[in-house]
């Protein structure tokens, strides 16, 4: 039984974020499924691990955490000398931090709404809201224009190397690129190349194999 | 010893004294005892949506911090940078010496970003910003978000029953990040959402009594004369 436990399911973008990070570090972990269909995540004992009732919850020995981006930062720091270095230091870390916040506050709210409408609602047999899709495709286009400019001067979002600033995008990007939203990426060559690059990482491919098994 | 700024210059913070995101950074600067110059940005003429401001923050938002040749944006990246760079002076806001403590600061900072901020900011926007554009607050938006805010603060109430502050028994960035929107929220007709939760109320009274916050709150006159 591994010391590290992730409570969640691969369908969850937040759980995927954490698993991708563990894979980048080459860390073993147990994925403990949470039956979201029956509301397991909204009851005890799950709530003791994640009080807002969201997956994933995470355990590393006695340390119990929630919020995927706090978990990835913890993993990147605690296992800094293993696998891919996912952070930086000094001035470079300040820039990585900026683009982690961009993912969280500029990109994710829009990308998640689109992923929900275009990828997840159909999966659950729910009706897509075209107005929400149109509004958020327009917003995402504007965000991607800024990413295009950034990626014209920097190989990855946080700087010259792959970091958490890029990794945090993978789960939503993966959903969006399998929907009509992929049309937003095609006219933006730097963004497209960046997406293709980060999708090709072995750690991400390992996650996709896991997701596609389930 | 206090670290010198790059190129020996004082930090420049581009923003406004009543802006919630600018004040988030200013509270942090005061907690750390770091000198800075506040450079006003004229939002009314759209200064933030054009060069040269857009060269500093392509998302066209305040604040932006300049430290010599380093330019950064996103208030929570700025506070993190300041807390790390000046870790040896002022209030310890991130507890780098303890893995467990600094990780809990990260967890509850993410809670502020992803659970608290998305539900409180539409309420603040409806109450303070819409009237500036001659519109009435949309009560449906307010009500929807008040309901969500109650649920979030119920979790805070339970948490603050176990620890004095959000990340532990110490004030940290996790608490600090809440302060600007909470300050404005307490001026709305719905402040009872906080007052009805004894631990949350006590926590707010404690953190809002800090000197660093009081200095910044003097400039937070949104829509008042």
Interface residues (C-beta under 8 A of the other chain):
Chain A: X51 X52 X63 X65 X66 X67 X68 X69 X70 X73 X74 X77 X78 X91 X93 X94 X95 X97 X98 X100 X101 X102 X104 X105 X106 X109 X146 X149 X150
Chain B: X58 X59 X70 X72 X73 X74 X76 X77 X80 X81 X84 X99 X100 X103 X106 X107 X109 X110 X111 X113 X114 X115 X118 X152 X155 X158 X159
